[in-house]
Structure formats: structure tokens, C-alpha cells
Amino acid sequence: QVQLVESGGGLVQAGGSLRLSCAASGSIFSLNTMGWYRQAPGKQREWVATITSGGGTRNYADSVKGRFTISRDNAKNTVYLQMTSLKPEDTAVYYCRLGITSWGQGTQVTVSS
């Protein structure tokens, strides 16, 4: 069973940047679309961005378009989320997802105003 481990979260001021990483175990990483999702307190988990297996197609939620960039390194079994111009409303636990079934444990991102 694949395991996903997120890292890179933390506390940042509004306007700042963070880069999240999600490292996957196993050999199926390069075959799967990867996604980032987030869940703010009291809200449902929402989709943030996805990247196809080869990295050729990336899609973003409107709320992060132009500020966040998803990327992947299949040699390292890792997907990244570069977040810039962060806003307080970006505060959430961020999760990575492999395919449609596997989730990481999440990493907290807190943006102070």
C-alpha cells in the first residue's frame, strides 16, 4: 500500500510563500495523477490543484490560480505545491492525494494577517 507524507507547512505572514512536499512510497507514483487538497476549520475538504502523471497537464482551483504552482519529480516520487502571495483564507490543513484512493496525513498551513 502506498504511503504519502506531506511536509513544509508552517506559519507565515500574509503575502509570504511556502513550498509543500509530498513524498510517496512504492513504484506507482509515476503512473498516477497527483493532487493537493485543503480543509479549513469547519469547512469541507476542497480541491486545490492536480498534475497528471507525466506533468503535462496542471489544473488549479480559481481561488489559487496564479498564486500556487503544482509540480512533480517522478525520480524522487515527490509532488510539490509552491504557494506564493498567501492570504489568511489559505489557512488550512493541506493534503496530497495519489489517484483517487490514497491520502497523506496532512500538513498545517497558517497564514497570519
N, C-alpha and C positions, 0 to 999 in steps of 0.2 A: 504494500500500500504506500502511495506517495505521501510524503510529509512536506509541508510548506512552512517556512519560518520567516516571518517578517521582522525587519529591524529598521532603525533610522528615525523612528518617531521621537517626539520631544516637545518642548515648549519653545515657541518662537513668537516674536512680536509681529504684529500686522505689517505686511509689506516684505517680510522675510522669506527665506527659502528653506526647504528641507528636501532631502532625497531619501525615499524609502526603497528598501531592497526586500526581495522575497526569494529565498533560496529553496530549491526543490530537490528532494532526493529521487533516485530512480532514473530510469532511462527514457521515460516517456515525455519528459518536459518538452523536448524539441518538436514533438508531434502535436502539441496542444495549443489552442488559443489560451492566452492568459489574461486575467482581468484584475482590476482593482475596484474595490467597493468600499463604502464607508457607512458607518452608523453613528449618528449623533445621539446624545441622551434623549430618550423619549420619542425617538423617531425610528422609522423603518430603515433597514439597510438599503442603500441606494447604489446603483452602478456609477462608477466614475470614468473608467477607461478600459479598453480592451486592445490587445495586439494579437494578430494571427501568428501561427506557428513559425513562419519564416520572417516575421516582422514587416511584411509588405503592406499590411493594412492596419491602421490605428483609428480608433474611434473614441470620441470623448463626449461626456455629458456637457450640455450647454453651459452649466454653471462653472466648469473648469476649463473650457476651451480657450486656448490662447495663454493659459497660465500653467497648465500641467502638461508634462510630456511623459508618455509611457515608452519604454524601450526594453529590450531583452538581449541577453548574451547566452546563446544556446550552449556555447562551450563551457559556461560556468553554471548552467542550469539556474539562471537568475533573471528575474524581471525587476525593473526599476520604475519608480514614479518620481520624476523630478517636479517639485512643486515650487512655484515662484509666486510673487505678489500675493502671499497668503492673506486671507481675511479671517476675522473671528468666526464667520459662518462655516469655515472649513474645519473647525474643531470637530473631531470625531475619532472613533477607532477605525483604522484602515485595515482592510483585509485583502489578501490576494486570493485568487481562485484559479485553479487549473481545470480546464474543461468545464464540465457542468456539475462535478460532484465533489471536488476536493477543495477545502478551505484551510487557510492558515489560522493561527490563533489571534492575530490582530496586533496592531501597534498603535499606541495613542498619539494623536497629534493635537496639540492645544495651541491655539493662536490667540494671543492677548491683544487687546485694543490699546 
